[in-house]
Amino acid sequence: MTTPASRIDWARLRFAIVGALLAAPPAPGDLGPALDRLAAQRWRHPTTGEPLRVARSTLERWYYAARHARQDPVEALRHRVRKDAGTQPSLGLTLREALRAQWQAHPGWTVQLHVDNLKAVVAAHPALGPLPSYPTIRRFFRAQGLFRTRRPVTPPTAGSLRAEQQRATVEVRSFEIAHVNALWHADYHQGSRKVLTAQGTWVPASLLGVLDDRSRLVAHLQWVPRGDRRDLRPRPRASHPEAAAAPGAHDGQRRRHVRRGDPRGACPPGDPA
């Protein structure tokens, strides 16, 4: 990928190669042999450092571009970004709408499969215009955020369909703490079966898990009867010494303490959640 810094490095390299011809112009008829000598040399690539050779026609173009520059020859040798870069001008409005409809109907298709099907559509409806190339359509998909969505392995459920619709309409961002023990996550998973208590009653069970954000270490994992913040209290059988002290009486306040990096995470008595 060409960046502004690499474009400047390329311009400096081009001027360094042809600059000698500008400082000491060759005599009439000697420009061709001078360009041949430059083309036979090896130069250092400005970004990778690998050996580089430049064709004579390219050197001639650089020479005249720097020679005819009005002010700065280095700026004249700088790579120019096209004004229509990233716009895909060969894709008309009707073709764009056809590609969007095709992606919405088949989000699991590859770009090549979209191109093949668009080719059949254009052949059946010549009024849509000429078929763009594969790189153009691929750049269009990337620019529009139309990425391939793989098919789920399991049959879709009502919850998965709602989650998919939410992901399509809401921007989801993720983060990760840079150090371990700086942020812990605590959450419940409601079990599908009930358990029999000592009192002889059947109650639903939930799995309480506490994970470290950076290392993904499961610091605490335990089945609890209710699955609310009343279960977030110190337990002597925690799998980690600090995990037993982490759950406090108030879940919301405990999470704020953990987010600040306090491994205790317990609320002061009487402090609201």
C-alpha positions as CSV (number, residue, x, y, z in Angstrom):
1,M,0.0,0.0,0.0
2,T,1.4,3.4,-1.0
3,T,1.5,5.9,1.9
4,P,2.3,9.7,1.8
5,A,5.7,8.9,3.4
6,S,6.5,6.2,0.8
7,R,5.5,8.6,-2.0
8,I,8.0,11.1,-0.7
9,D,10.7,8.5,-0.5
10,W,10.0,7.4,-4.1
11,A,10.2,11.0,-5.3
12,R,13.6,11.5,-3.6
13,L,14.9,8.2,-5.1
14,R,13.8,9.3,-8.6
15,F,15.5,12.7,-8.2
16,A,18.7,11.0,-6.9
17,I,18.8,8.8,-10.0
18,V,18.2,11.5,-12.7
19,G,19.6,14.4,-10.7
20,A,23.1,14.0,-12.1
21,L,21.7,14.5,-15.6
22,L,20.1,17.7,-14.5
23,A,23.3,19.0,-12.8
24,A,25.5,18.0,-15.7
25,P,23.3,17.9,-18.8
26,P,24.7,15.5,-21.4
27,A,25.8,16.7,-24.8
28,P,23.4,16.4,-27.8
29,G,23.1,12.7,-28.7
30,D,24.6,11.5,-25.4
31,L,21.3,11.3,-23.4
32,G,20.4,7.8,-24.7
33,P,23.7,6.2,-23.6
34,A,23.5,8.0,-20.3
35,L,20.1,6.6,-19.7
36,D,21.3,3.1,-20.7
37,R,24.0,3.3,-18.1
38,L,21.5,4.3,-15.4
39,A,19.2,1.5,-16.4
40,A,22.0,-1.0,-16.1
41,Q,22.7,0.0,-12.5
42,R,21.0,-1.4,-9.4
43,W,19.3,0.9,-6.9
44,R,18.0,0.5,-3.3
45,H,14.3,0.1,-3.0
46,P,13.0,3.1,-0.8
47,T,10.7,0.9,1.4
48,T,12.0,-2.7,1.3
49,G,15.7,-2.1,0.7
50,E,15.9,-4.7,-2.0
51,P,17.9,-4.2,-5.2
52,L,15.9,-2.4,-7.9
53,R,16.4,-1.8,-11.6
54,V,14.6,0.9,-13.6
55,A,13.8,0.6,-17.3
56,R,15.2,3.3,-19.7
57,S,11.8,4.5,-20.7
58,T,10.9,5.1,-17.1
59,L,14.1,7.0,-16.5
60,E,13.5,9.1,-19.5
61,R,10.0,10.0,-18.2
62,W,11.5,11.0,-14.8
63,Y,14.2,13.0,-16.5
64,Y,11.8,15.2,-18.5
65,A,9.3,15.5,-15.7
66,A,12.1,16.9,-13.4
67,R,13.6,19.0,-16.2
68,H,10.2,20.7,-17.0
69,A,9.3,21.3,-13.3
70,R,8.7,25.0,-12.7
71,Q,9.7,25.0,-9.0
72,D,10.5,21.8,-7.2
73,P,11.7,18.8,-9.3
74,V,11.2,16.4,-6.4
75,E,7.6,17.4,-6.1
76,A,7.2,16.8,-9.8
77,L,8.5,13.3,-9.4
78,R,6.1,12.5,-6.6
79,H,3.4,9.9,-7.3
80,R,0.0,11.5,-7.9
81,V,-3.1,9.9,-6.5
82,R,-6.0,9.8,-8.9
83,K,-8.8,12.1,-8.1
84,D,-11.3,9.3,-8.7
85,A,-9.4,6.8,-6.5
86,G,-11.8,4.6,-4.5
87,T,-14.9,5.6,-6.4
88,Q,-15.0,2.8,-9.1
89,P,-16.2,5.1,-11.9
90,S,-16.7,2.1,-14.2
91,L,-19.5,0.8,-11.9
92,G,-22.7,2.6,-12.9
93,L,-25.6,3.1,-10.5
94,T,-27.6,0.2,-11.8
95,L,-24.7,-2.2,-11.4
96,R,-24.1,-1.0,-7.9
97,E,-27.7,-1.6,-7.0
98,A,-27.5,-5.0,-8.6
99,L,-24.4,-5.9,-6.6
100,R,-26.0,-4.8,-3.3
101,A,-29.1,-6.8,-3.9
102,Q,-27.1,-9.8,-4.9
103,W,-25.0,-9.5,-1.7
104,Q,-28.1,-9.1,0.5
105,A,-29.6,-12.2,-1.0
106,H,-26.4,-14.3,-0.9
107,P,-23.9,-12.8,1.7
108,G,-22.0,-16.1,1.8
109,W,-20.9,-15.9,-1.8
110,T,-17.3,-15.2,-2.7
111,V,-16.4,-12.2,-4.8
112,Q,-15.7,-14.4,-7.8
113,L,-19.1,-16.0,-7.5
114,H,-20.7,-12.5,-7.4
115,V,-18.7,-11.6,-10.6
116,D,-19.9,-14.8,-12.4
117,N,-23.5,-14.1,-11.5
118,L,-23.3,-10.4,-12.4
119,K,-21.8,-11.5,-15.8
120,A,-25.0,-13.6,-16.4
121,V,-27.2,-10.7,-15.4
122,V,-25.3,-8.3,-17.7
123,A,-25.6,-10.8,-20.6
124,A,-29.4,-11.0,-20.0
125,H,-29.8,-7.2,-19.6
126,P,-27.3,-5.4,-21.8
127,A,-28.8,-2.0,-20.7
128,L,-26.9,-2.4,-17.4
129,G,-23.7,-1.5,-19.2
130,P,-20.4,-3.3,-19.6
131,L,-19.2,-5.7,-17.0
132,P,-16.4,-4.3,-14.8
133,S,-13.3,-6.3,-14.0
134,Y,-12.9,-8.5,-11.0
135,P,-10.5,-6.1,-9.1
136,T,-13.0,-3.3,-9.6
137,I,-15.9,-5.3,-8.1
138,R,-13.6,-6.5,-5.2
139,R,-12.6,-2.9,-4.4
140,F,-16.3,-1.9,-4.5
141,F,-17.2,-4.6,-2.0
142,R,-14.4,-3.5,0.3
143,A,-15.3,0.2,0.1
144,Q,-19.0,-0.5,0.8
145,G,-18.2,-2.9,3.7
146,L,-19.9,-5.8,1.9
147,F,-17.8,-8.6,3.3
148,R,-18.5,-12.3,3.0
149,T,-20.5,-13.8,5.8
150,R,-20.0,-17.5,6.3
151,R,-23.0,-19.8,6.8
152,P,-23.7,-20.9,10.4
153,V,-22.9,-24.5,11.1
154,T,-26.0,-25.0,13.3
155,P,-29.5,-24.1,12.2
156,P,-30.4,-20.5,13.0
157,T,-32.5,-19.8,16.0
158,A,-34.7,-16.9,16.9
159,G,-32.0,-15.4,19.1
160,S,-29.2,-15.8,16.5
161,L,-31.4,-14.1,13.9
162,R,-32.0,-11.2,16.3
163,A,-28.3,-10.9,17.0
164,E,-27.5,-11.0,13.3
165,Q,-30.0,-8.2,12.7
166,Q,-28.5,-6.1,15.5
167,R,-25.0,-6.6,14.1
168,A,-26.2,-5.5,10.7
169,T,-27.7,-2.2,12.1
170,V,-25.5,-1.4,15.1
171,E,-21.7,-0.8,15.1
172,V,-20.0,-3.2,17.5
173,R,-16.6,-2.4,18.9
174,S,-14.3,-4.5,20.9
175,F,-11.4,-3.7,23.2
176,E,-8.7,-5.5,25.1
177,I,-6.8,-4.3,28.2
178,A,-3.0,-4.2,27.8
179,H,-2.1,-5.9,31.0
180,V,-3.4,-8.9,33.0
181,N,-5.4,-8.4,36.2
182,A,-6.4,-4.9,35.0
183,L,-10.0,-5.8,34.0
184,W,-12.1,-8.9,34.9
185,H,-15.4,-9.9,33.3
186,A,-18.1,-11.6,35.4
187,D,-21.3,-13.0,33.8
188,Y,-23.8,-15.8,34.3
189,H,-24.9,-18.6,32.0
190,Q,-28.4,-19.9,32.8
191,G,-28.5,-23.7,32.8
192,S,-31.1,-25.7,30.9
193,R,-31.8,-28.1,33.8
194,K,-32.9,-27.6,37.4
195,V,-31.1,-29.0,40.4
196,L,-32.6,-30.5,43.6
197,T,-31.7,-28.6,46.8
198,A,-31.3,-29.9,50.3
199,Q,-34.8,-28.6,51.1
200,G,-36.2,-30.9,48.4
201,T,-37.1,-28.1,45.9
202,W,-36.1,-27.9,42.2
203,V,-34.4,-24.6,41.3
204,P,-32.8,-23.3,38.1
205,A,-29.0,-23.2,38.2
206,S,-26.7,-20.6,36.7
207,L,-23.0,-20.8,36.0
208,L,-20.9,-17.9,37.3
209,G,-17.7,-17.2,35.5
210,V,-15.0,-14.6,36.1
211,L,-12.4,-14.1,33.3
212,D,-9.4,-12.0,33.0
213,D,-9.7,-9.7,29.9
214,R,-6.1,-9.9,28.7
215,S,-5.1,-13.5,29.4
216,R,-8.6,-15.0,29.1
217,L,-7.8,-16.9,32.3
218,V,-10.9,-18.3,34.0
219,A,-10.3,-17.1,37.6
220,H,-13.6,-18.4,39.0
221,L,-16.2,-20.9,37.7
222,Q,-19.1,-22.1,39.9
223,W,-22.7,-23.2,39.7
224,V,-25.0,-20.9,41.7
225,P,-28.7,-21.2,42.5
226,R,-30.1,-17.8,41.5
227,G,-27.8,-16.1,39.0
228,D,-27.9,-12.5,40.2
229,R,-25.7,-10.2,42.2
230,R,-26.7,-11.9,45.5
231,D,-24.4,-14.8,44.4
232,L,-21.4,-12.5,44.1
233,R,-20.0,-13.0,47.5
234,P,-16.7,-14.4,48.8
235,R,-16.5,-18.2,48.4
236,P,-13.8,-20.3,50.0
237,R,-13.5,-22.8,47.1
238,A,-12.5,-20.3,44.4
239,S,-9.9,-21.6,41.9
240,H,-7.7,-18.5,42.4
241,P,-6.8,-16.8,45.7
242,E,-7.8,-13.4,44.4
243,A,-10.9,-14.7,42.8
244,A,-12.5,-15.5,46.2
245,A,-12.2,-11.9,47.2
246,A,-13.2,-10.4,43.9
247,P,-17.0,-10.9,44.0
248,G,-18.6,-8.3,46.2
249,A,-22.2,-7.7,47.4
250,H,-23.0,-5.4,44.5
251,D,-22.3,-6.5,41.0
252,G,-22.4,-3.0,39.3
253,Q,-20.1,-1.4,41.9
254,R,-17.8,-4.5,41.8
255,R,-17.3,-4.2,38.1
256,R,-16.4,-0.5,38.5
257,H,-13.7,-1.5,41.1
258,V,-12.3,-4.2,38.8
259,R,-12.2,-1.8,35.8
260,R,-10.1,0.5,37.8
261,G,-7.6,-2.3,38.5
262,D,-8.6,-3.0,42.1
263,P,-8.6,-6.9,42.4
264,R,-10.8,-6.8,45.5
265,G,-13.8,-5.4,43.7
266,A,-16.0,-5.4,46.8
267,C,-18.3,-2.5,47.7
268,P,-18.1,-0.7,50.9
269,P,-20.9,-1.5,53.3
270,G,-24.0,0.5,52.5
271,D,-22.6,1.8,49.2
272,P,-25.3,1.7,46.5
273,A,-24.6,-0.4,43.4
